Amino acid sequence: MTQRLALGITVGSSNSVAVAAAQDDGGDVVSHPSVLRLAADTPPALGTAPRTTARHADDVLLEGFLARVGDPVDMLAEDGTAHSAADLVAAAVACLMDEISTDAREYGTTVACHPAWWSRHTVEIQRAALDREGLREVTLVPEPAAAVRWLESAHGQLGDGAVIVYDLGASGLTVSVVRTGDHASLLGTPLRTTDIAGAEFDLLTMRYVLANAVLANDFDPFDPAVERELSALRERCRTAKEELSINTATVVLARLNPADTHSGNVRLVRGELEDLLRGPLQTSIDLVRDAVHRAGLDIGDISQVLLTGGGGAIPLVAELISTEFGLPVVAAPEPAHTSALGAAALAADLATASVPVAPPVSTAPTTKELPSVAISALPKDAAPRKPRFSGRQRAAIVGAAAVLIGLLATGTVAIGTGAQPGPNPASTELSSPAHAAEIAATTGPRDPADPNSPVVATDPTTSAANRPKADAGQPGSPAATTVTVVNSQPADPAAPPAAPGAPQPQPAPVPVPVPAPGNYPAPPSPPQAPTLPTGVLKDPIDTVGSTVGTVLRAPGQILGANGG
């Protein structure tokens, strides 16, 4: 029976690790250097296998691609070919998945870790590269989150709090603050520096070995043979550094000339190595304190410190952190495998999580019955509505309106009213209907010397002596009504202009059309001319074109003249 594996994968700058967690055992761990070997006729391979055949002589080796993910510029290989860094990481993940699975064991749920210092854009680029590689089932998680998951599986469930993840790898140091409990997540932004890195420690160790081995002997660093020996010496110094994490002393072979068989060995003890690394590691304390403050916490809010990465195995790291902060420091037996082990635990959690399955959806067409709506019938014996006016009444109203419009259009009569705000007892008295009749009864005759003079209405109750003087347009003046009678007869151009006070020709009356006889209702009474207040003035109108008119003006303003 085929076993389903929960895989946890970490592609690092120096090494790539895959952990397979099976149901019946603790799982397998596979680790290779993060170097891809590309060949023309074979799939990519992870690791630095020796080139033993002519077929492998033309293989291309690529490394250092993890730090280039997100860079829009592709990496150039030795043969001049360009490769995307994200695609190289995806190829490394695929190589680890293929290597750890066999005929009897195949991978199921897979969780791959990405560095905590990657931006969201970089993670999206890597996600797209995995999809192009056909690895859509791979889940990406940050390395600190996977490391805390290992801490829970190894030391029990963590309560609500915060943990510092101190990841010292080959390319740099990353310090992250992770919240634990039901709402586990990263707090703040992880801080990273490349000044404190495993590669820098290897370089410091190699310089110390060269200073004690070569002494006064000179060598040419540009000699190709010397360059190869220096590269090999640096690798031996890295191994010695890792051995000193367990042992207290080791020996390093310091040989720069391949033909020199008498090159001596250099003995290196842990105390000497710690003196070389104490300065950079002491600087990392400030980075830890800054990361905690950026997360909005104090050192007292931190429960413990988790060391990951290859540099987490150095005893001096745990000593400095514990002495400075007084916190418990935890590390896995292989700190470089911590994230991969936690990723495998997360993959097992995802595999065992129950996913509810939705019921199948029927594709058959369905009909939906609409609700019936009751419509009430109209009453059959409903009486029709009677019109407000009969046809004859409407005709009479229309005719009367036509007559009134004709009078106004010819300019014979122009009626206007102007009212000023404010109460005025005299104006109210003059505008009453009873007083209007009294004024009409006391209307005096026209001036005999001027047959065209207007009729002046005099108020017997008001004399010129006690009548107040009103100025048109001033506030508080009585309301004024003006009736203008316009003569539409053309003026004689040969006639001299009339002197002031001379008699004016009498305007001809305008005939009013009479409706045809019939049984029509009486039209509405025409509007009555409003009463004229006392103080009506007679003003002659200048000749405008061929029309002469006379204006009756009450205290107020003139509303019409010259036919309009």
Salt bridges, closest charged atoms under 4 A:
ASP28 OD2 - ARG105 NH1 2.82
ASP59 OD2 - ARG37 NE 3.66
ASP71 OD2 - ARG68 NE 3.13
ASP87 OD1 - ARG132 NH2 2.73
GLU99 OE2 - HIS32 NE2 2.83
GLU106 OE2 - ARG4 NH1 2.87
ASP131 OD1 - ARG127 NH2 3.14
ASP131 OD2 - ARG136 NH1 3.98
ASP202 OD1 - LYS241 NZ 2.84
GLU235 OE2 - ARG238 NH2 2.30
GLU242 OE2 - ARG238 NH1 2.72
ASP286 OD1 - ARG289 NH1 3.47
ASP290 OD1 - ARG294 NE 3.46
GLU324 OE2 - ARG289 NH2 2.84
ASP349 OD2 - ARG149 NE 2.79
GLU438 OE1 - HIS435 ND1 3.46
ASP450 OD2 - LYS538 NZ 3.66
ASP459 OD2 - HIS435 NE2 3.08
ASP539 OD2 - ARG553 NH2 3.18
